[in-house]
Amino acid sequence: MKANHKVLETKIEELSKIVQDLQEQSSSQIWYDNSDIKRLFNISESTLTRYRKEKKIPFTRLGGRILYPKVFFTNSLMEKLENKHLL
């Protein structure tokens, strides 16, 4: 029983570190481009275009490129974490 408790404590510590790393990353200004978003979320160009038109995701245009703030996606994922109150 004590071993199971130790394993759970270790897992909680690992998850806490991951969450802390994500929070630190969200504070820096990192931007994704179209190919990053399509690859990370396995979505098509048409879906990405639709999300922009429906204002589901924030973006900016820089020259001919469309960029998306990483902080938006990190924060969105953090909000969806189950049991985040344990961290």
C-alpha positions in Angstrom: 0.0 0.0 0.0 2.8 2.4 0.8 4.5 1.7 -2.6 1.3 2.7 -4.4 1.2 5.9 -2.4 4.8 6.7 -3.3 4.1 6.0 -7.0 1.1 8.4 -6.9 3.2 11.1 -5.3 5.8 10.7 -7.9 3.3 10.9 -10.7 1.7 14.0 -9.1 5.1 15.7 -8.9 5.8 14.9 -12.6 2.5 16.3 -13.6 3.1 19.4 -11.5 6.4 19.9 -13.3 4.8 19.6 -16.7 2.1 22.1 -15.8 4.7 24.5 -14.4 6.7 24.2 -17.6 3.6 24.9 -19.7 2.8 27.9 -17.7 6.3 29.3 -18.1 6.2 28.7 -21.8 2.8 30.5 -22.1 4.4 33.6 -20.7 6.9 33.9 -23.6 5.9 35.3 -27.0 6.1 32.3 -29.3 4.1 32.0 -32.4 3.0 29.1 -34.6 2.5 29.2 -38.3 -0.1 27.4 -40.4 2.0 24.2 -40.8 2.7 24.1 -37.0 -1.0 24.2 -36.2 -2.1 21.7 -38.8 0.6 19.3 -37.7 0.1 19.7 -33.9 -3.7 19.4 -34.0 -4.0 17.2 -37.1 -6.4 19.5 -38.9 -6.7 20.5 -42.6 -6.1 23.8 -44.2 -9.8 24.3 -44.7 -10.5 23.6 -41.0 -7.9 26.1 -40.0 -9.3 28.7 -42.4 -12.8 28.1 -41.0 -11.5 28.5 -37.4 -10.0 31.9 -38.4 -13.2 33.0 -40.1 -15.3 32.0 -37.1 -12.9 33.7 -34.8 -12.3 30.5 -32.8 -8.6 31.1 -32.8 -6.6 34.4 -32.6 -4.1 35.1 -35.4 -2.1 37.9 -36.9 -0.7 38.4 -40.4 2.9 39.3 -40.8 3.8 39.8 -44.4 2.4 36.9 -46.2 2.3 34.6 -43.2 -0.4 33.9 -40.7 0.8 33.5 -37.1 -1.0 32.1 -34.0 0.1 32.8 -30.4 1.3 29.7 -28.6 -0.1 31.1 -25.4 -3.7 30.7 -26.6 -3.2 27.0 -27.3 -1.3 26.4 -24.0 -4.0 28.2 -22.0 -6.8 26.4 -23.8 -5.2 23.0 -23.0 -4.6 24.0 -19.4 -8.3 24.9 -19.0 -9.3 21.4 -20.3 -7.1 19.5 -17.8 -9.1 17.3 -15.6 -8.2 17.4 -11.9 -6.1 20.5 -12.3 -7.1 21.4 -8.8 -4.7 18.7 -7.6 -1.7 20.4 -9.1 
